[in-house]
């Protein structure tokens, strides 16, 4: 590490590089991270891409309205 102005970002990037090199952690990346004086705790996340489509609307939509629309369309 270069010891720059953003040490936590550098640590996160280094951990992400290590995760890509290990078969058990392949596809994972740093989610939450706690960096203390004598401890480093990292919670991993595994992002997933969900196929689908989106629609742009001109109004605010209630989440329950969206759920009802989804049930009616039988998707």
PyMOL CGO cylinders between C-alpha atoms (Angstrom):
from pymol import cmd
from pymol.cgo import CYLINDER

trace = [
    CYLINDER, 0.00, 0.00, 0.00, 1.11, 3.50, -0.68, 0.3, 1, 1, 1, 1, 1, 1,
    CYLINDER, 1.11, 3.50, -0.68, 0.04, 4.95, 2.70, 0.3, 1, 1, 1, 1, 1, 1,
    CYLINDER, 0.04, 4.95, 2.70, -2.03, 7.66, 1.03, 0.3, 1, 1, 1, 1, 1, 1,
    CYLINDER, -2.03, 7.66, 1.03, -4.79, 9.83, 2.39, 0.3, 1, 1, 1, 1, 1, 1,
    CYLINDER, -4.79, 9.83, 2.39, -7.43, 7.08, 2.22, 0.3, 1, 1, 1, 1, 1, 1,
    CYLINDER, -7.43, 7.08, 2.22, -6.05, 4.06, 4.14, 0.3, 1, 1, 1, 1, 1, 1,
    CYLINDER, -6.05, 4.06, 4.14, -9.44, 2.36, 4.59, 0.3, 1, 1, 1, 1, 1, 1,
    CYLINDER, -9.44, 2.36, 4.59, -10.11, 2.52, 0.84, 0.3, 1, 1, 1, 1, 1, 1,
    CYLINDER, -10.11, 2.52, 0.84, -6.68, 1.03, 0.19, 0.3, 1, 1, 1, 1, 1, 1,
    CYLINDER, -6.68, 1.03, 0.19, -7.32, -1.78, 2.70, 0.3, 1, 1, 1, 1, 1, 1,
    CYLINDER, -7.32, -1.78, 2.70, -10.74, -2.50, 1.13, 0.3, 1, 1, 1, 1, 1, 1,
    CYLINDER, -10.74, -2.50, 1.13, -9.21, -2.63, -2.34, 0.3, 1, 1, 1, 1, 1, 1,
    CYLINDER, -9.21, -2.63, -2.34, -6.43, -4.94, -1.15, 0.3, 1, 1, 1, 1, 1, 1,
    CYLINDER, -6.43, -4.94, -1.15, -8.94, -7.30, 0.53, 0.3, 1, 1, 1, 1, 1, 1,
    CYLINDER, -8.94, -7.30, 0.53, -11.05, -7.32, -2.66, 0.3, 1, 1, 1, 1, 1, 1,
    CYLINDER, -11.05, -7.32, -2.66, -7.96, -8.31, -4.67, 0.3, 1, 1, 1, 1, 1, 1,
    CYLINDER, -7.96, -8.31, -4.67, -7.27, -11.16, -2.24, 0.3, 1, 1, 1, 1, 1, 1,
    CYLINDER, -7.27, -11.16, -2.24, -10.89, -12.34, -2.42, 0.3, 1, 1, 1, 1, 1, 1,
    CYLINDER, -10.89, -12.34, -2.42, -10.62, -12.68, -6.21, 0.3, 1, 1, 1, 1, 1, 1,
    CYLINDER, -10.62, -12.68, -6.21, -7.55, -14.93, -5.82, 0.3, 1, 1, 1, 1, 1, 1,
    CYLINDER, -7.55, -14.93, -5.82, -9.24, -17.47, -3.52, 0.3, 1, 1, 1, 1, 1, 1,
    CYLINDER, -9.24, -17.47, -3.52, -11.62, -20.03, -4.99, 0.3, 1, 1, 1, 1, 1, 1,
    CYLINDER, -11.62, -20.03, -4.99, -13.85, -20.06, -1.85, 0.3, 1, 1, 1, 1, 1, 1,
    CYLINDER, -13.85, -20.06, -1.85, -14.34, -16.30, -1.92, 0.3, 1, 1, 1, 1, 1, 1,
    CYLINDER, -14.34, -16.30, -1.92, -14.49, -15.81, -5.69, 0.3, 1, 1, 1, 1, 1, 1,
    CYLINDER, -14.49, -15.81, -5.69, -17.37, -13.47, -6.56, 0.3, 1, 1, 1, 1, 1, 1,
    CYLINDER, -17.37, -13.47, -6.56, -17.43, -11.93, -3.07, 0.3, 1, 1, 1, 1, 1, 1,
    CYLINDER, -17.43, -11.93, -3.07, -16.41, -8.41, -2.23, 0.3, 1, 1, 1, 1, 1, 1,
    CYLINDER, -16.41, -8.41, -2.23, -16.05, -6.29, 0.88, 0.3, 1, 1, 1, 1, 1, 1,
    CYLINDER, -16.05, -6.29, 0.88, -19.46, -5.30, 2.21, 0.3, 1, 1, 1, 1, 1, 1,
    CYLINDER, -19.46, -5.30, 2.21, -18.97, -3.77, 5.63, 0.3, 1, 1, 1, 1, 1, 1,
    CYLINDER, -18.97, -3.77, 5.63, -15.56, -3.20, 7.11, 0.3, 1, 1, 1, 1, 1, 1,
    CYLINDER, -15.56, -3.20, 7.11, -14.31, -2.19, 10.54, 0.3, 1, 1, 1, 1, 1, 1,
    CYLINDER, -14.31, -2.19, 10.54, -10.67, -1.15, 10.75, 0.3, 1, 1, 1, 1, 1, 1,
    CYLINDER, -10.67, -1.15, 10.75, -9.38, -0.61, 14.26, 0.3, 1, 1, 1, 1, 1, 1,
    CYLINDER, -9.38, -0.61, 14.26, -5.94, -0.19, 15.74, 0.3, 1, 1, 1, 1, 1, 1,
    CYLINDER, -5.94, -0.19, 15.74, -5.48, -3.93, 16.37, 0.3, 1, 1, 1, 1, 1, 1,
    CYLINDER, -5.48, -3.93, 16.37, -8.34, -5.53, 14.41, 0.3, 1, 1, 1, 1, 1, 1,
    CYLINDER, -8.34, -5.53, 14.41, -9.81, -5.78, 10.95, 0.3, 1, 1, 1, 1, 1, 1,
    CYLINDER, -9.81, -5.78, 10.95, -13.33, -7.18, 10.53, 0.3, 1, 1, 1, 1, 1, 1,
    CYLINDER, -13.33, -7.18, 10.53, -14.77, -7.63, 7.06, 0.3, 1, 1, 1, 1, 1, 1,
    CYLINDER, -14.77, -7.63, 7.06, -18.26, -8.82, 6.18, 0.3, 1, 1, 1, 1, 1, 1,
    CYLINDER, -18.26, -8.82, 6.18, -18.42, -10.17, 2.65, 0.3, 1, 1, 1, 1, 1, 1,
    CYLINDER, -18.42, -10.17, 2.65, -21.22, -9.62, 0.18, 0.3, 1, 1, 1, 1, 1, 1,
    CYLINDER, -21.22, -9.62, 0.18, -21.94, -11.50, -3.00, 0.3, 1, 1, 1, 1, 1, 1,
    CYLINDER, -21.94, -11.50, -3.00, -23.71, -9.20, -5.47, 0.3, 1, 1, 1, 1, 1, 1,
    CYLINDER, -23.71, -9.20, -5.47, -26.23, -10.86, -7.78, 0.3, 1, 1, 1, 1, 1, 1,
    CYLINDER, -26.23, -10.86, -7.78, -27.67, -9.59, -11.03, 0.3, 1, 1, 1, 1, 1, 1,
    CYLINDER, -27.67, -9.59, -11.03, -31.41, -10.15, -11.30, 0.3, 1, 1, 1, 1, 1, 1,
    CYLINDER, -31.41, -10.15, -11.30, -32.71, -10.15, -14.83, 0.3, 1, 1, 1, 1, 1, 1,
    CYLINDER, -32.71, -10.15, -14.83, -35.78, -8.06, -15.46, 0.3, 1, 1, 1, 1, 1, 1,
    CYLINDER, -35.78, -8.06, -15.46, -36.99, -4.81, -16.85, 0.3, 1, 1, 1, 1, 1, 1,
    CYLINDER, -36.99, -4.81, -16.85, -37.78, -1.38, -15.50, 0.3, 1, 1, 1, 1, 1, 1,
    CYLINDER, -37.78, -1.38, -15.50, -40.24, 1.28, -16.50, 0.3, 1, 1, 1, 1, 1, 1,
    CYLINDER, -40.24, 1.28, -16.50, -39.90, 5.01, -16.14, 0.3, 1, 1, 1, 1, 1, 1,
    CYLINDER, -39.90, 5.01, -16.14, -43.03, 6.59, -14.67, 0.3, 1, 1, 1, 1, 1, 1,
    CYLINDER, -43.03, 6.59, -14.67, -43.99, 10.22, -14.27, 0.3, 1, 1, 1, 1, 1, 1,
    CYLINDER, -43.99, 10.22, -14.27, -45.49, 9.78, -10.82, 0.3, 1, 1, 1, 1, 1, 1,
    CYLINDER, -45.49, 9.78, -10.82, -44.55, 8.42, -7.44, 0.3, 1, 1, 1, 1, 1, 1,
    CYLINDER, -44.55, 8.42, -7.44, -45.49, 4.76, -7.09, 0.3, 1, 1, 1, 1, 1, 1,
    CYLINDER, -45.49, 4.76, -7.09, -46.39, 3.03, -3.87, 0.3, 1, 1, 1, 1, 1, 1,
    CYLINDER, -46.39, 3.03, -3.87, -44.53, -0.24, -3.23, 0.3, 1, 1, 1, 1, 1, 1,
    CYLINDER, -44.53, -0.24, -3.23, -47.78, -2.08, -2.48, 0.3, 1, 1, 1, 1, 1, 1,
    CYLINDER, -47.78, -2.08, -2.48, -49.25, -0.83, -5.79, 0.3, 1, 1, 1, 1, 1, 1,
    CYLINDER, -49.25, -0.83, -5.79, -46.24, -2.27, -7.59, 0.3, 1, 1, 1, 1, 1, 1,
    CYLINDER, -46.24, -2.27, -7.59, -46.66, -5.61, -5.81, 0.3, 1, 1, 1, 1, 1, 1,
    CYLINDER, -46.66, -5.61, -5.81, -50.34, -5.72, -6.77, 0.3, 1, 1, 1, 1, 1, 1,
    CYLINDER, -50.34, -5.72, -6.77, -49.51, -4.91, -10.40, 0.3, 1, 1, 1, 1, 1, 1,
    CYLINDER, -49.51, -4.91, -10.40, -46.94, -7.70, -10.40, 0.3, 1, 1, 1, 1, 1, 1,
    CYLINDER, -46.94, -7.70, -10.40, -49.47, -10.24, -9.05, 0.3, 1, 1, 1, 1, 1, 1,
    CYLINDER, -49.47, -10.24, -9.05, -52.09, -9.21, -11.61, 0.3, 1, 1, 1, 1, 1, 1,
    CYLINDER, -52.09, -9.21, -11.61, -49.66, -9.55, -14.52, 0.3, 1, 1, 1, 1, 1, 1,
    CYLINDER, -49.66, -9.55, -14.52, -48.70, -13.04, -13.35, 0.3, 1, 1, 1, 1, 1, 1,
    CYLINDER, -48.70, -13.04, -13.35, -45.01, -12.47, -13.89, 0.3, 1, 1, 1, 1, 1, 1,
]
cmd.load_cgo(trace, "trace")
